Amino acid sequence: MTNPIFTILTLFLLVLFVTFPFTTSIPISKIFVHCFSLHVQDSNTLSKIIFTKNSSSYSSILKSTSQNLRFATSKTPKPYIIVTPFNESHIQAAILCAKEQGLQVRVRSGGHDYEGLSYVANVPFLIIDLQYLRSIHVDLGNESAWVESGAILGELYHEIAEKSKVYGFPAGTCPTVGVGGHFSGGGFGTIFRKYGLAADNVIDARIIDANGRILDRKLMGEDLFWAIRGGGGASFGVILSWKIRLVSVPNAVTIFEVDKTNEEGAIELLYKWQNVAHELDKDLFFHATIGVVNSSRSADKTVSVVFGGLFLGGIEKLLAIMEKSFPELNLKAENCTEMSWIESVLYFAGFSINDPITVLLNRTQPKDFYKIKSDYVKEPISKNGLEGLRRWILEAKGTPSLILTPYGGKMSEVSEYKIPYPHRSGNVYAIQYLIYWEREEESQMHLKWIRGLYSYMKPYVSKHPREAYLNYRDLDLGRNHDHGNTSYAKASVWGFKYFKNNFKRLVHVKTTVDPANFFKHEQSIPVSN
């Protein structure tokens, strides 16, 4: 219900603007702060919750988790207001007051949206930054946990490990990624071939909708609960927290790595890898990472492929599997290390396995300029195709990397309609293309390179549609209008790439739960015409 005091204030301001239209101007931020104060009980702490461009902490908070430097320049549009809620009522107030002032809402948990959509907009907007809403409650008796959306993956893994050595969760390897965006876009990691996506293991959630209502799974209904598990939560509301199903992990797992350069037969091995990795036991995650290194045989650069991964078991069994399935790699015991599951989390996050697990609680990371794109491969790429890929990578001027993630296992057993994430059976592997650079003035050169590589790969990847992964956000695929609603036809250009036929159901859910299209951004689900 609208606060009567705020209604009186609104009428007063309207009369004021009509009477003195050219002499009176009250900043949106001031009106918002006043509105906010009327909707919360602890209005004395507003200076710790709301930050306007005049606040001394505004810049540091804005930059704190703006991970991509492409969207942290002097030319980048800035929010009118940043709200850092400490409880749910602060989010409800922010939504209601944003509606009053015609501000778009961007929701940020970890700031890893690859196109900066959680903290950048081309229209007047505010950010709801969830960094203080990150509590985690692990319930080993029910093999579950509740985790707030502002938590990062590192905090989740740390909390699970503090409670048990035989439970884990199938989410990503980067510890600073926020739970909110990761889960709502799907989320995969080193044990997803065994247990599926993070979103596959969500069993309840709490969301605040466009009317400020707090809804759990029962209250929101199965359609909305389906949509937020892989369809992108920011199209439907502010997801407060997730209830997840913990999964069992053995006391000892094995990580392994074999590096090969082009001169050592890397491309030949990669060709074989394509035919093997997705067919292996679901306990084995065996990926390949392509990059550029200095050649040991000349002064030139050369392409390197790192073959490695995680096995949910011991070294002896892993070696037997690899000897049978991929003897050409010549994996040896010295290429392998047994460790606990949480130590493998440290390893894939780039830490030493001897580091204390508290390093996973660090929410900061080095920042770069970067661009990322994605593809799904249905059939192994020919040797000629891989050779052309090698040449493209050598032409990069920045720091290129391609991460090839094998599918199969559990991912082939789950229906593509179970949740909005549709990339299941029929995929051999996924590709994440990355290019990093150091200076803003180099951006166009590197963007041209990665777009050229993406064009080169067209004959070798999925078609009709050429599929893409939502969590590897890519505005090159298409974008909505900045103002007003976007047609189904226009949005389906990018929508079917992320969601295939699930896009239709997502539009239906969006139209039902947010018909006014309050929650929107450059690639939000549109309402039907």
N, C-alpha and C positions, 0 to 999 in steps of 0.2 A: 504494500500500500504506500502511495506517495506521501511523504511527510508534509503536513499542512503548512509548516513554516517555510519549507522549500518552495511550495506552490505560491505562497505570498511573495517570496523573494523573486520568483520567476516573473510574476505579473508586474512587480515593481520595475524590474529591469526592462521588460517589454515596453512599459509606458515611458521609461527613461529614454530608450533608444528611439521611440517614435517621436518624442518631444524634442530631443536634442540629437538628431541622427549624425550630425557632422562634428559635434564637439565632445561626444562621450564615447569612450571605448574602454570596456573592462576586459582585461585579458582572459582568455579561455581558462588558463591555468588557475587564476584566482577564483573564478566561478566554480571550477571543478573542485578545488580544495574546500570551498564552502559547502558544496553539495555533499562531498565525501564526509565532512564533519557531522552532517545531519543524519547520516546513515550508520554511523558507528558509535559505540559507547565510549571508547577510549580516545576521544578526540584530542586529548592533551598530548598524545604521542605522534601527532601527524608528521612532525619534522623527521621522524624515523621511518615513516612509511611512504610519504609522498615527496618526490624530488622534481622540482621544476628547473628550467634552464638557469634560473637565478640561484639555485641551491649550490653550495660549495662542493657537495659530493656528487652532483649530477653527472659530471664527465667521467669520474672514476667508476661509478656504478654502471654507466652505459657501456664503457669499454671493458668492464670486468670479464664478461663472457661473450664479447663480440669476437668470435674466433677467427673469422676470415677478414684479413686486412683490406680486401677489396671493398668491404662495406664499413670501413672505419676511417675514411678519408675526410678532408674538410668539405668535400662536395656531397657527402652522404647525408640524406635527409635525417633529421633528428626528431625524436618524439617530443611532444609538448610536455609530457609528464612521464615519470617512471614511478610505478607503484611496487613496493616490495612488501607484500602482505605478510603478516605474522599469524593470521588466522583466516578462516573461511569468510567471516563477515567483511573483511577488508576487500576480498575479491568480489563479493556480492555488491558492495558499495561502488567499487571501481566500474563494474559492468553497468550498473544503473546510471551512474553519473556520466560515463562515456556515451551512453545512449542519449542522455539529455543534451550533451554538447556536440553530438555528431562526430565523435572521435572513433576511429577504428581501434580495435584492441589487438595487440600482438602479445602472445604469451611465450615467455622464454623460461626454459628450465636449465639447459646447459649451454645454449647459444651455438650449437653445432649445425644448425640449418645451413646447408652448403651455399644457399643463395641469400642468406641473411634475413629470411622472412620473419624470423622471430624478433627482430629488432630494427627492421628498416621498412619504410613504406613511402609511397609517393603522394600520400594524402595525409591530412592531419590525423595523428595517431598517438596512442600511449602504449607503454609496455607494462605488462604485469609480469614482473620478474619473481619467479618462485623460489629463489635461492634460500629463503629462510623456512620454506615448507619442505623439509627433507627427512622427516622422522621415518624410522624403519622398525617394524615389530615382527620378529621371527617367531613362529609358533611351530616348533619341531613336532609336537604331538599331532598336529593336523597337517604336517608337511607343507606349510604355507607361510606366507609373509604378507603384511601390508606395507607398502612403500609409497611415500608421498612423491609427487611428480617433480619436486625440486631437487630430489636426491640425484646423485650421479651414480653411474654403474660401479665405480670403485667403492663407494660407500656401501652399496648393496652387497657386493662381494665380501667386503670386510665384515659386515655385520653377520652374514651367513657363516663365514669361517670362524668368527668368534664363538658361535653357538655350536658348530658341528664341523667335523672333518669329512663327513660322508654325504653332505648335501651341497648342491651347487645350483646354478640357474643358467639356462641357455640364452644368454644375451651377448652383447658385443665385447670386443677386446680393448677398446679405448676407455680408460677409467673415468675420463672427465665428461663423457657424453651424458646428457641428462636423461633420466628415466622417462620423463613425460613425452618427449618427442620420439625417443627410441622405441618404446613399447607401442605407441600409437601408429608408427609406420611399419611395424613388423618386428625388426630386430633379430639379427642372427650373430652367431659366434662359433667358437670351436667345437661345441657339442650339439649343434643344430641338426646334424645328420642323425643323431641318436634321439633327440627329444623335440625337434621342430624349432620354431621361432619363439622368441620371447612372448609375442602376442598369442601364440597357440597355447601358452601356459598361463594366461590371465584368466582368473575365474570370477572376479568381481571388480568393480570400479566405482568411484564416486566422482560425479561431474556437476559443475554449476552451468545451467543452461542460460539462454539469452534473457530469460525472465528472472534470473537470480535464484532459481530453485536448486536445491541440492538433491541429487538423485543417485541412488545406488542401482545395482543391476535390476532389482525387482521393480523399482519405481520408474526407471528409464525404459524398461522393456527390452526384449531381445533384439529388436531391429537396431536400436541405437547402440546397445552393447556390442552387437556384431560390427557396426560401422567404426567404432573407435579403436578396434583391435586390428590395425593395419590400414585404415582409411584416412588416417590423419586426424588427430583429436581437435586441432585448432579450427576445423570447419564446423564443429558442433558445440563447442563450449570450452570451459576451462576444466580439465581433468585434475581433480585434487589428489587422488591416490588410486593405487592398483593393488588388488589382492592376487598374488601369484602362487602357482604350484611349484614347490621346490622339487628338484630331481636328485636322484641318487648318483653319487660318483664313487669310484673305488678309492681305497686308501692310497694306492699308487697309480699314477698315470705316467705316460712317457712322451716327452717332446723330442723331436728329431729335426735335423736340418742338413741338407747337402747343397752346396753352392756350385754352380757350373757356369762357365763363360761360354760364349759362342764358339771359341776355339776348342773348348772341351766337350763340344757336342750338345750344348744347351738346347738348341732348337730341335734336334732329333729327339732328345729326351722329352721335351715339351709336347711334341707330336704324340709320343707314346702315352704321356701322362693323360692327355685328353681322352684316351680310350680306356683308361684304367680307374682314375680317381673316383668317379661317380658310381662305379660298380663294386667298390670295396665294402667290407664289413662296416655297418653303421657306427661301430665304436671307433672308427678311424677317420679322422679329418686330415686330408692330405692336399694342401693347397700349393700354388705356385705364385711367386712374386717376381715380376720382370722389372729390371732397372738397368742403369748404365754405370759402369765402373771403369777404372783405368786398366788397360790391357797389360798383362804381365809379359807380353811378347813384343810389344811395340809402344810407341809414344801415343798411340791413338786410344780413343775410347772404345769400349766393346760392350755388348749386351750381356747381362748376367741374369740367370734364372735361379732363384732360391726355392728349392723344393723342401717343404717341411710341413709340420703339423703336430697333431696331438692324437695319442692313442689311449683309450680308456682301458689300460692294462699294462703289463710289464714288457720289458725290452725283448725277452726271448720270444714271446708270442708275436710281437710286432715284426721282428726280423723274419719269422717263419712266413707271415702273411706277405711281406714285401718280396721275399725271395721267390715265392710262388707267383705273385701277380706282377711284379715289376723288377725282375732281376737286373735289368739294364742300369738301374740307379746305383746298384752295388752298395746298398745301405749297410753300414757296419755298426757294431755296438758302440764304437767311439763317436758315432754321429748322434747318439741317443743319450738321454738323461732321464732317469726315473725321479719322480718328485710327487708331492701332494697336489691336489687339484688347485688349491689357492696359490701354490708356488707357480703353477702353470699360468695362472692369471697374471702374476707378476711378470713372468717371462714374455708373454704376448703383449703386455703393456709397455715393454721396453725397459723394465727394471731388472736388477739382479735377483735371482731367486733367494739370495741371502739377505736381501733387504727386509726390514720389518714390514708387515702387511699394512702398517699405518701409512705407508707412502701412498696407498690407494685413496686416502682421504684428501689428498691435495687436489683442490679444484682448479688450479691454474696449470697452464701448459704453454709452451712456445707458440707464437702466432706467426702466420705466414700469409702471403697472397697465394691464392690457389683457385683452381677450377677443377671440378670433378664431373664425370659423366658415367653412365652405366649401360651395360648390355647383358643379354642372356643368349647363350649358345646352345643350339639344339642338336647340332651335328659337329663332330671334330673338324677343325679348320685344316685345310690342305697344307702340305709342306710349303708350297709356293705362297699361300696366304700368310703363313707364319714368317716366311722370309721377308715378305713385304712389310709385315708388322715390325720386324727387327730393324729394317731400314728407316721406317718412320720414327721409331724410338731414338735412333742415333741422331736424327736431325733436330731433336729437341734442344733448345738453348737453356732451359731451366733445369729443374730436377724432376724427370718423369718417373712414373711408377705405374705398373698395371698389377692388380691383385686378382688372381683367378681362383674363384671359390667353387669347389666341386659340390654338386647337388646329389641326388639319389638318397638312399637311406630313408629316414622318416619323411623327408620332404616329398618323396614320390608316393607315399602312402596316404597323404592328407589331401582331401578334395580341394580344388582351387576355389571352391565356393564356401568353404568352412568359415573363413574370414575374408576381408577384402583383398589381402595379399594373395595374388593368383599364381605366382610363379612356382609351380610344383612339378608334377610328373612331366617328363619330356625334356627337361633341362639337363644338359650335361654339366655346364658350369656357368657362373656369372662372372662378369668382368667389371671391375671398378678402374676407370682411367683417372689418373691424377697428374697434375702438373703444378709444381710449386715454384715461386720466384720471390725475389727480394725487394724489388723497387716498383713503385706504382706506375712509373712511366713505361715499364716493360709489359704492362698488362695486355695490350692489344696484340702484341707479338705472340704471347703464350696462348691467349685465347684462340688466335687463328690456328696455331699448331694443333691444339687438342680438338678443335672442330674439324680440322683437316683429317686427323687420325680417325675420328668418329665417322666421317664420310667414307674413308678408305675401308672401314670394317663393315660397312652396310651389307655386302654380299655374303658375309660369313656368320651373321647373327640372326636372331629371330625376326620374323616378318609378319605383317598383317595382324596385329601391329608389331612394330619394333619395340619390344618391351623395355621397361626401365623400372628401377627401384625407387620408391617414394622417398626413402631416407637418404638417397643420393640425389637430392633435389637438383633439378636442371631446368632453368627457365628457357633454355634454348628450345625445349620441346613445345613451348606455347605458354601463354599467360592470359589471365583474365583482364577485363577492363579495370582500370584504377577506380573509376566512378560508375555507380549503378550496377545493375546485374549483368552477368555474362550469359549468353545463350548456351543451351545444351550443346549445340553444334560446335560452337567455338571451343568450349571447354573440353569436349570429347576428343579434340585433337591431341591434348596431352593426357586426358583422363583415361583413355583406353590403353595408353602405353604403360601407365602405372597399375591399372586395375583390371584391364581387359573387360569382360562383360559384367564384372562386379560394379563397374562405374554406374550402370543403370540403377542398381539397387541403392548405391550411395546417394545418388541424386534424389531418389524417392525418400530416403530417410532424412536427408537434409531439408527437403521441402516440407516434411511433416514436423520436424522438431524446431526448425529455425526458418519459417516461411518468409520473414522479413530480411533474411540474409544478413543478420547483424555480424556474425563471425565470418569474416571473409579476408582473403589475401590473394596474391597473384596466382596461386594454384589451389584455392579452396574449392570444395565441391559446390557447384552452383545449385540454385533452386530451379525447378522446372518452369518452363515458360507459361 
